[in-house]
Amino acid sequence: MDKIEKKLYTATVNVQGGRDGKAVSSDNNLSVDLRFPKELGGSGEGTNPEQLFAAGFAACFEGAMGTILRLKKSKQKGFPLFQMLRSARMRTTATSSLWQWTLPSKA
């Protein structure tokens, strides 16, 4: 396993009120009201954590693929995998004993 040589970046976000609260980043570039989605009994007015996770995952994944192509000195444009993974989908499911969050491969 590779040893981490140096920390490049740390994001810090403070949340108050949980799923019915507010999230603010330490640099104030992110400031969102958090709400339960309608499907989970909320008003749906505001951003829910699943949306934030899906946005972050898709952005980080696309960025990582771009870095790999750059390091490989690829001049390829419109990488098909990018087209597939520019959006991410979070699915919240429940059983009698737990909540589960997944990134489904199909709708």
N, C-alpha and C positions, 0 to 999 in steps of 0.2 A: 504494500500500500504506500502511495506517495505521501510524503510529509508536506503539510501546508507550510510554505515558506514565508508568506506575508499576507496579511489581511488587506484586501483591496477596497472593500466598501462594506459598510454596515448601515442598513436602513432601520430607523427607529420610528415606530408609530404607537401612539398612546390611544387607548380606547377607554371611554367611560360610558357605562350604561349597556355594555354588551351589544346584543343584536337589536336593541332598541335605544341606541345611543349615538355617539359621535366618535369618529376616528380622525386623528390629526397627526401628521408627521412632524418630526422634530424641526424640520426646516419650513414648516407651514405650507409646503407645496401641495400637500394632500389634506383636504378637509372635507369629510363627507358625513352626512347623516346616515346612520345605519338603521335599517328596518327589516323586519321579517317580510319575506315575499308573501303575496296573497295566498299562494299555494300552501303555505305553512301557517295560515291564520293571521297574517299581518295585513297592514294597509297597502303594502306594495309601493308606498311613497317614500322613496329613498333607495339607497344602494344596499344590497345585501352582501354578506361576506362571501357567498359563493361567486357572485359576479366579480368581486375584487380578486379572489383566488384565480378564477379562470382568466382574467385579464393579465395578471402577473405571470401565470404559467405560460400563456401563449406568447407574451412579449419576451420572456426569458428564453424560451425554447427557440424562437425565431432568431434572437440575438446570438445564441450559442451556435446555431447552424451557420449564421453569417460569419461568425468568427472562424469556424472550421473552414469554410470556403476561402476566406481571406488567407488563412495560414497555409492552405493548400495552393494558394495563388490561382484559384479558379476564376475564370472570367465568365462563368456561366451565369446567365440572368434567368429569372423566373424559375428557380429551382422548384420542381414539382412538389417536393415535400413541404416547402414553404407554403404553397397554395393550400395544401391539405391541413396544415397545422397553424394557420394564422388565427384561427379561432379555437377556443377550448370550451368545453361544456362540462359544467359541474352538475352532478346528479346527487340529490339528497334522498336517501331512502331510510325507512325505519322498520324495525321488527319490534316484537314485544319487549326486547331487552336492550336494544342499542340503536344509535343513529349511525349512519354510514355515509361517507362522502367519497365519490369515485369520479374519475375522468373517463366516461364511457367512450368506446371507440366508434359507436354508431348511435344515431338519435334514438 
